[in-house]
Amino acid sequence: MVLAQTAGLSEVQIDILSTVRAFVSKEIIPHAQELERADRYPSEIVESMKQMGLFGLTIPEEYGGLGESLLTYALVVEEIARGWMSVSGVINTHFIVAHMIARHGTPEQKNSYLPRMATGEIRGSFSMSEPDLGSDVAAVKTRARRDGDEYVIDGAKMWLTNGASSNLIALLARTGDDPKPSRRLTTFLVEKPEGFGEVAPGLTIPGKIEKMGYKGVDTTEAVFDGFRIPATQVLGEAPDQGFGFMMDGVEVGRVNVAARACGITIRAFELAIDYAQQRKSFGKPIAEHQAIAFKLADMAAKIEAAHLMMVNAARLKGTGERNDITAGMAKLVASEYCVDVTQESFRIHGGYGYSKEYEIERLMREAPFLLIGEGTSEIQKTIISRGLLRAYRSRA
């Protein structure tokens, strides 16, 4: 039995996944350790992904993409994260922004951006968080003031994955006040040059934020100070609807985080079961000791459970149905299991797991990020519980 298999895939999906799996094994895994230590952007890998068409994976064929489903996207992310989570981060925010434009953009916005996003010429980033915002998205403080045919944006954003390497930001800003804060939020499509510093008048991308893990991919702030943007750059030319657009994108992001968690979990298991069959103690491989064998069994069961929940969430989101509960459950379970399985793999490696020469050390630093990205476990439980109370409302 091979873990994390997906039933009902088309021949096209099988071919895509086979190609990506071979690419990961040949081009990502052998170089991930070196790139991670240097905290270097994986430029060569990104160029290869452009040539493979991965940046246009979910973009409709009429705009030059492959027109594949969200499930295909999630399974591709799972494979890439198995090699190195940072590479999946390069395409994650890009996919979210492309999804938002395809679902909510005007015909002009779709025609302008989607063909260039499909080739990777334009790469997207997603800007919702702020320095003191946390999980309360509706409390956004960055403001956009209408001035004739333009908006003037002031404020600071935080935790932009691909903040420097992207050239299109989906930005959430406040465009007015309302007793219900989420009603006056607007999504802007901000074009910018790549790089750090003042990349455009009124827009500064400071240096990279140093992180415990998730190296290689740039994570930055974005500071807006009198930044002017045409009103036509409002997503869908629909002011005050940005919160719903962003939440749609976040649901895609939560499927992505679940897929990334599955990828890391699979890799941690592969490393553990391989090491356990080679390392000997008391005259036999440690895999033959019941204490280790039971660990491997538990790890495998968690991989299967997380993978199935991720696939279910991706399929549901792909139908266009609301999937906040399903996506939240998948993200919650997959990220928590990822940390569990990675730690068990670390323990199976013993002292060698603490050495930077072994891949499991990197996974130990990457896995905790998934507990936080696209909403903490506590936020997922809040979303899930509220949804359950809606569905099972007491009639007493």
C-alpha positions in Angstrom: 0.0 0.0 0.0 1.2 3.5 -0.9 -0.2 6.2 1.4 -2.2 9.3 0.3 -3.6 8.0 -2.9 -6.7 9.7 -4.4 -9.5 7.8 -6.1 -11.4 8.9 -9.2 -8.6 11.0 -10.8 -8.7 11.6 -14.6 -5.9 10.5 -16.9 -4.9 14.2 -17.2 -4.7 14.6 -13.4 -2.6 11.4 -13.1 -0.2 12.6 -15.8 0.2 16.0 -14.2 0.8 14.6 -10.7 3.3 12.0 -12.2 5.2 14.8 -13.9 5.2 17.0 -10.8 6.3 14.1 -8.6 9.2 13.4 -10.8 10.1 17.1 -10.9 10.1 17.2 -7.1 12.2 14.2 -6.7 14.8 15.3 -9.3 14.8 19.1 -9.0 13.6 20.1 -5.5 14.5 17.5 -2.9 18.2 17.3 -3.9 18.6 21.1 -3.6 16.2 22.0 -0.8 18.7 21.7 2.0 21.3 23.9 0.4 18.7 26.6 -0.7 17.1 26.5 2.7 20.4 27.1 4.6 21.3 30.0 2.3 17.7 31.4 2.6 17.9 31.8 -1.2 14.9 32.3 -3.5 14.6 29.2 -5.7 14.8 31.1 -9.0 15.8 28.1 -11.1 13.0 26.0 -9.7 10.5 28.8 -10.3 11.6 29.2 -13.9 11.1 25.4 -14.4 7.6 25.7 -12.9 6.8 28.5 -15.3 7.8 26.3 -18.3 5.7 23.4 -16.9 2.7 25.7 -16.9 2.1 25.3 -13.1 1.5 29.1 -12.6 -1.6 28.7 -14.9 -2.7 25.4 -13.5 -6.2 26.6 -12.4 -6.6 29.6 -14.7 -9.3 28.9 -17.4 -8.1 27.8 -20.8 -9.6 30.8 -22.5 -7.0 32.9 -20.7 -4.1 30.6 -21.5 -4.1 28.4 -18.4 -4.6 24.7 -18.0 -8.1 25.1 -16.6 -7.6 22.4 -13.9 -9.7 21.9 -10.8 -8.9 23.0 -7.3 -8.4 19.4 -6.4 -5.6 19.1 -9.0 -4.1 22.3 -7.6 -4.2 20.9 -4.0 -2.6 17.6 -5.1 0.1 19.4 -6.9 0.8 21.6 -3.8 1.0 18.4 -1.7 3.6 17.0 -4.0 5.6 20.2 -4.1 5.5 20.6 -0.3 6.8 17.1 0.0 9.9 18.4 -1.6 10.2 21.8 0.1 7.3 23.8 1.6 8.8 27.1 0.5 8.4 26.3 -3.2 4.7 25.7 -2.6 4.6 29.1 -0.9 5.8 30.7 -4.2 2.7 29.6 -6.0 0.2 29.6 -3.1 -0.6 33.4 -3.0 -0.4 33.5 -6.8 -3.2 30.9 -7.1 -5.3 32.7 -4.5 -5.1 36.0 -6.4 -5.7 34.3 -9.8 -8.8 32.6 -8.2 -10.1 35.9 -6.9 -9.7 37.6 -10.3 -11.3 34.7 -12.2 -14.2 34.6 -9.8 -14.8 38.3 -9.0 -12.8 40.4 -11.5 -14.3 42.5 -14.3 -13.9 41.3 -17.9 -11.1 43.9 -18.4 -9.3 42.7 -15.2 -9.5 39.1 -16.3 -8.2 39.9 -19.8 -5.4 42.0 -18.5 -4.1 39.8 -15.7 -5.0 36.1 -16.2 -3.1 35.5 -19.4 0.1 37.0 -17.9 -0.5 35.1 -14.6 -0.8 31.9 -16.5 2.7 32.3 -17.9 4.2 33.5 -14.6 5.0 36.9 -16.0 2.7 38.3 -13.3 3.0 36.7 -9.9 0.5 37.5 -7.2 0.7 38.1 -3.4 -2.1 38.4 -0.9 -2.2 41.3 1.6 -4.7 41.1 4.4 -2.8 41.0 7.7 -1.5 44.0 9.5 1.1 44.5 12.3 -1.4 44.6 15.2 -4.3 42.9 13.4 -4.0 39.2 14.3 -7.0 37.1 13.4 -9.5 39.9 13.5 -9.6 40.6 9.7 -12.6 42.9 9.9 -10.6 45.3 12.1 -8.3 46.4 9.1 -6.9 49.9 9.7 -5.3 50.5 6.3 -7.5 53.1 4.6 -8.2 54.0 1.0 -9.8 57.4 0.4 -11.5 58.2 -2.8 -10.1 61.2 -4.7 -11.7 61.7 -8.0 -10.9 58.8 -10.3 -8.3 57.5 -7.8 -8.0 56.2 -4.3 -5.2 57.3 -1.9 -4.0 54.4 0.4 -2.3 54.8 3.8 -1.4 52.1 6.2 0.9 49.1 6.9 0.5 45.5 5.9 2.3 42.5 7.4 3.2 38.9 6.4 3.1 39.2 2.7 4.4 36.0 1.2 6.2 36.9 -2.0 6.0 40.5 -1.0 9.2 41.4 -2.9 9.2 38.8 -5.7 5.5 39.4 -6.7 4.4 42.2 -9.0 0.7 42.2 -8.2 -0.8 42.5 -4.7 -4.4 41.8 -3.8 -4.8 44.3 -1.0 -7.6 44.7 1.6 -8.2 48.2 2.8 -11.0 50.1 4.6 -13.0 52.5 2.4 -15.4 53.8 5.0 -16.9 53.3 8.4 -19.9 51.1 9.4 -21.3 49.6 12.6 -20.4 46.2 11.0 -16.7 46.8 10.1 -16.5 44.1 7.4 -19.1 46.0 5.2 -16.7 48.8 4.2 -13.6 46.8 3.1 -12.4 46.9 -0.5 -10.0 44.7 -2.4 -7.5 46.5 -4.7 -5.3 45.0 -7.4 -1.9 46.8 -6.8 0.6 46.5 -9.6 4.2 47.1 -8.5 7.8 46.4 -9.6 9.6 43.5 -7.9 12.2 44.2 -5.2 12.7 46.0 -1.9 12.6 49.6 -0.9 10.3 52.3 -2.3 9.2 50.3 -5.3 6.6 52.9 -6.3 5.7 56.4 -5.1 4.1 55.8 -1.7 4.7 52.1 -1.6 7.7 50.6 0.3 8.6 47.0 0.7 11.1 46.7 3.6 13.6 43.9 3.8 12.7 40.3 4.4 11.3 39.2 7.8 13.7 36.7 9.3 11.9 33.5 10.2 12.5 30.3 12.1 11.7 28.2 9.0 9.9 28.7 5.7 13.2 30.1 4.2 13.9 31.0 0.6 10.5 32.6 -0.1 10.4 36.2 0.9 8.0 37.3 3.6 7.7 41.1 4.0 5.8 44.1 5.2 4.2 46.6 2.8 3.9 50.3 3.8 1.5 52.6 2.0 2.0 56.3 2.4 -0.2 58.4 0.1 -0.1 55.6 -2.5 -2.4 56.5 -5.5 -4.3 53.9 -7.4 -6.9 54.2 -10.2 -10.5 53.3 -9.1 -10.5 50.8 -12.0 -8.1 48.7 -9.8 -10.8 47.9 -7.3 -11.4 44.1 -7.8 -14.7 43.8 -9.8 -15.0 47.5 -9.6 -17.0 46.7 -6.5 -16.1 48.9 -3.5 -17.0 47.7 0.0 -17.2 44.0 -1.1 -13.6 43.2 -0.4 -14.2 41.2 2.7 -16.2 38.5 0.9 -13.7 38.4 -1.9 -10.9 37.9 0.5 -12.7 35.2 2.5 -13.3 33.3 -0.8 -9.5 33.5 -1.3 -8.8 32.4 2.3 -10.9 29.3 1.8 -8.6 28.4 -1.1 -5.7 29.2 1.1 -6.9 26.9 3.8 -7.1 24.0 1.3 -3.6 25.0 0.3 -2.3 24.9 3.9 -3.9 21.5 4.4 -2.2 20.2 1.2 1.1 21.6 2.3 0.7 20.0 5.7 0.0 16.7 3.9 3.1 17.0 1.8 5.4 17.6 4.8 3.7 14.8 6.7 4.3 12.4 3.9 8.0 13.4 3.6 8.5 13.1 7.4 7.0 9.6 7.3 9.2 8.6 4.3 12.3 9.7 6.2 11.2 7.9 9.3 10.3 4.6 7.8 13.5 4.6 5.7 15.7 5.4 8.7 13.9 2.9 10.9 14.8 0.1 8.5 18.5 1.0 8.3 19.2 2.0 11.9 19.9 -1.1 14.1 19.7 -1.5 17.9 19.8 -4.6 20.0 20.7 -6.7 17.0 17.9 -5.7 14.6 16.5 -2.7 12.7 14.6 -0.4 15.0 11.5 -0.8 12.8 11.2 -4.3 14.2 10.9 -3.0 17.7 7.2 -2.6 18.6 7.7 0.9 20.1 8.9 2.1 16.7 6.5 0.0 14.6 3.5 1.4 16.5 4.8 4.9 15.9 4.9 4.2 12.1 1.4 2.8 12.2 0.0 5.9 14.0 1.9 8.2 11.5 0.4 6.4 8.5 -3.1 6.6 9.9 -2.8 10.3 10.4 -1.4 10.8 6.9 -4.5 9.0 5.4 -7.0 10.9 7.5 -5.4 14.3 6.7 -5.2 13.5 3.0 -8.8 12.4 2.7 -10.0 15.5 4.5 -7.9 17.7 2.3 -9.2 16.1 -0.9 -12.8 16.4 0.4 -12.3 20.1 1.1 -10.8 20.7 -2.3 -13.5 18.9 -4.1 -16.2 20.8 -2.3 -14.6 24.2 -2.8 -14.2 23.3 -6.5 -18.0 23.0 -6.8 -18.5 26.6 -5.7 -20.3 25.5 -2.6 -19.6 27.2 0.7 -16.9 25.2 2.4 -15.7 27.3 5.4 -16.4 24.4 7.8 -14.9 21.7 5.6 -11.8 23.8 4.7 -11.4 24.7 8.4 -11.6 21.1 9.5 -9.1 20.0 6.8 -6.7 22.8 7.7 -7.0 22.1 11.4 -6.5 18.3 11.3 -3.8 18.4 8.6 -1.7 21.0 10.3 -2.0 19.4 13.8 -1.2 16.0 12.4 1.7 17.4 10.4 3.3 18.6 13.7 2.6 15.3 15.4 4.0 13.1 12.6 7.1 15.4 12.1 7.9 15.2 15.8 7.5 11.4 15.8 9.9 11.2 12.8 12.3 13.4 14.7 12.2 11.1 17.7 12.7 8.0 15.5 15.9 9.7 14.2 17.2 10.1 17.7 20.2 12.4 18.1 20.6 12.6 14.3 17.3 14.3 14.0 18.9 17.3 15.8 21.6 17.6 13.2 21.3 20.0 10.3 22.7 17.3 8.1 19.4 15.4 8.3 16.3 16.6 6.4 14.0 16.1 9.4 15.6 19.0 11.2 14.3 21.4 8.5 10.8 19.8 8.6 10.7 20.4 12.4 11.1 24.1 11.8 8.7 24.2 8.9 5.7 22.3 10.3 4.8 24.8 13.1 4.1 27.5 10.5 1.1 25.5 9.3 -0.5 25.9 12.7 -0.6 29.6 12.1 -0.9 30.2 8.4 -4.4 31.1 7.0 -5.7 31.2 10.6 -4.6 29.5 13.8 -6.0 26.2 15.0 -8.1 28.2 17.5 -9.6 30.3 14.6 -10.5 27.2 12.7 -12.3 25.8 15.8 -14.2 29.1 16.1 -15.3 28.8 12.4 -16.2 25.2 12.7 -18.2 25.5 15.9 -20.1 28.5 14.6 -21.0 26.6 11.4 -22.1 23.6 13.4 -24.3 25.7 15.6 -25.9 27.1 12.4 -26.5 23.6 11.0 -27.6 22.1 14.2 -29.6 25.0 15.7 -31.6 23.9 18.7 -35.4 24.0 18.2 -36.1 24.0 21.9 
